[in-house]
Amino acid sequence: MLKVLTKAMQGELTKRQYDCMYAYYFENKTQAQIAKELGIGAPTVNKHMKKAKEHMLEMYREYRGFHQI
């Protein structure tokens, strides 16, 4: 399941969104740690993650709409 989610994230998110989400959810890093590693501010990490979550949720809704019985 994690491999499928990772593939979906890679194909749909920007590189920066993917990097933030992967580090947070798969590497258990804090937003502050991610910000430091990427050389950006923590609010920017938060913004990238928010946009990524919105996009992934929209994809999920579309998927469910196409696959309802």
Secondary structure, 3 states (H helix, E strand, C coil): CHHHHHHHHHHHCCHHHHHHHHHHHCCCCCHHHHHHHHCCCHHHHHHHHHHHHHHHHHHHHHHHHHCCC
